[in-house]
Every structure is written in structure tokens, then in C-alpha cells.
């Protein structure tokens, strides 16, 4: 329980996630208790299938725990309606995925503008914010390009810009460098560092030891549990 | 209308024409009969009650008319003439039957205003005991040609609608399934299910309306083509296809809700799934 309550963004208390599979129930996350504070930079590591992505999805209110309590800004997420949970994701949480997940029919600028439009931002504000964000990720000159016209690294930078569009307090990244070469991966890691330096809490799920070492807090997971935690 | 009757000339024979007898009573012949026998207005022809031509009488062709189309006789060439009733009786009366004792079982009376048929029948029944007058539609009963055709069309329409609904649903499920990644992504970004459903509903409404209108345009464009072909094929003035405002409205009333519901139903099934699974495809 680090820091004052006001700086706490998300708090998981004994959360578990069980999936019903044809061969029987599979528990991906077991009794995890975790807090993420404002401006924090954390990395979750562990072998494949240890439940790190599932934990990240629960922290991002994309998935719901089957046991335990998840509080976002002190509010029990399980009590929220679909609309309220969606609003939370839209305004408070940004997502970056391994496979970028950009809308292929939209340009880079339109992809970044979409969450702002959904959040009700005025057109001028959206345009200005989109330009700023694309400049921030180094793609100011490619705002009119569609994802198919961008490289993997560029797509991931657009995805980061989109994730930051509504100034989220928490940015969650699931293997953000997983599909990129080493050099491009380092550029993305540096970009994420800058995002965190600007005050956005950052939680990264990664296999990449170099990327994880950039975090101030590293959580090691195994068999659905947090096995150990280190800070620097 | 004067006492003019229409009879089918199955037994009457068109005999050698003459142009000399100015006293011959006038008759009208169908366009088809005139064309097949090479008859013209003003010609004198002999009509006989049997095919051997015995007891025939001369008549003057006063005009050629287009017969009222009858779907029950589609494909049959209407070789018909119209005679004044006294001429018809004189022509068909048996030799041992005195004039004035003939009888008919039924006659059709055309009214200037067909909507007055019921009132006219009621009035006639009151004035002439022993005569049973009924509007033609009622006299035809439930087995009337047009009613049978209407039911047949309704059955075809119902089968078409059911089959197209299944097809439409399958098509929309496939279309929606192609967009599952987009839907999943929108959910991940933070668009609520209701917001996406509204978007899909509006999209479905637009597509269904456009589809209905395009269908109507196609039907209207092919209407005259179909009519022209079958009218040529069967040498009839029958109208085979007619897109009335009622038909157009009924088409849209069925197509638009059906298309919209199919789209929303297919999408609803998709939206109930986990956003991550959708996005990951």
C-alpha cells in the first residue's frame, strides 16, 4: 500500500480469473493483490501462460475477475455497468497491444482522433491534440497514412498516440515490442519512458528483460501468482 | 351500355365475305379474330351457329375491339364477336322455338361506376322478382381467377420473404463476422455496447432502405419489359406486373425492418462476446 489513497489508481485485492474450457476450468490468475499508483512504471514478467496478460486485462477493466475485488479510483469495477466501464476505459485507461489493433480503414490521425471524438472533445481540440500526439511519437508527417502504409514500429507509435488521446491516468501495454525488431523496440521503449515521465502510470507486460529493466517496479509471475516483486 | 353480348365463336364460322348487303346488322370483332381471318371494318361476313355454316346470317363489321383480358384464358386466342342481343337470339334460336320464348341463365351487366354494383343488384332484385342479381365479384366466389392468383402470389411472396430472411441473416452474420476485429477494437477503446449497436442499427437501416429502394427501382425498370414480353408472347393486353404505390410501400415496410433487425441481431450475438477475443480474431 504505497502512497496516499488519492494517488492510487487501481487496486486488486485477491483477484482470480478462471476460464471455463472444454477440458475443465483453467485458473489463469490466482489470488493476486496489487496496487498501481499515479505515475508508476511497472513491468510484469513471467513465462508464457503464467497469467500476466490476463492480470493486465483485469487491471484495464477489459476482463472481470471471477473472485476478489478490483477497485479503480476506489470504486469497485464489478459494480459498474457496461457503459460506465466503457467510459472508464475511454477516459482513464490507455491500451497498447502487441498487434497494434489500429482500425485499417482510418488514417493515423483518424485513429488517434476516434477516442477523443467518442469522449466528446470538440473538433478543434481533437485536431490540435491529434497533431500534438503524432508529433510526440514522431509521426507528424505521416498523419494521413493508413496503417497498411506504415511500418510495424510506426503502427505501434500510432497505437501509443491513440492510447494517450484522452490523457489517461493509466497506460497498459501488452508486449508492446513483441512484433518489432530490436532497434524499433528500443524506440518504442524510449517513447513509453517519455509517456511515463510526463506523469502517466505505465504497466507493461513483457518477455523482454531489457524493456522490463527500464521499469522502477518489476513483478514476476508464475502459475497465476505474483512470485516476487522488485523495485529500484 | 345497350344490349350487347359477347360470345365465343367456337362453333361459329366466318364465311365468305361480301361487301354488298347494306342491311346486315353491325357486329364488333376482336382484334385477334380480325387479324387471324384478315377481316376489316365495313366488311360483310356470315356467321352461323354451327361449323357447317347452316343457318348463317350476314353481319357488317362495325369495328374491331380489344377484348377484356382474362387470365383464365391465357394462351387462347380470343376469336370473339359482339352482337346486339336480338341479333344473337335470331342467329341462335332453334327453328321450333318461337321468338320471344328464349331464355338465358345469366347475363353480365357493366356499370359506369362498378362501385355501385351492390346497390344496383339490390335495386334490381327488389324490382324484378325471380331475378337474382349479384355483384360479379361475389358471384365468382372464393375460387375466382383473380382471387386464386392473388393467393398464389401471396404464397410466393411469403416463401420468398422467408427464404430471403434466412439468406439475409446468414449474409449479415458473415458481414458482421468480418468486422469482429473492428468491433472488438472499438470495445477495447471504450465504446459501450449500446453505442456500437446504435451505429450498427443506423447502418443497417440505411443499407436496408437503400436496398429496398434499389429493388423497387429494378422492379420498376423491368416492369414494362416483363409486361411487353408476355403481352407479345400471349397476344393479350393483360398486365402481368404492376408496381403500385401499395406494393412499393409493402416492399419497403417488409424490407427495411427485416434488414435492420437481421443486422442488429447478427451484431448483438457478436457484441456479447469478450472484446479481446473479438479483437484477436
Interface residues (C-beta under 8 A of the other chain):
Chain A: X57 X62 X63 X82 X83 X86 X87 X88 X89 X90 X91 X93 X95 X97 X99 X101 X103 X114 X115 X118 X119 X162
Chain B: X181 X182 X185 X187 X188 X189 X190 X191 X192 X193 X194 X195 X274 X275 X276 X279 X280
